[in-house]
Amino acid sequence: MVLRMVGDHLELIPLPNPRSIKGKYKIDGRIEDIEELQEQKLLERV
């Protein structure tokens, strides 16, 4: 989940499950590495 402040309230936004897009895009690497990269990118936004 991503938590963000919008005006005077908080929003919780669910993240898509990386496994749900498996095979949709050609990405080299293990799913665990991709999940970790996704988490790092989200933390950079906060």
Sequence and secondary structure as in RCSB ss.txt:
>XXXX:A:sequence
MVLRMVGDHLELIPLPNPRSIKGKYKIDGRIEDIEELQEQKLLERV
>XXXX:A:secstr
 EEEEETTEEEEE    GGGGTTTS   S HHHHHHHHHHHHHHH 
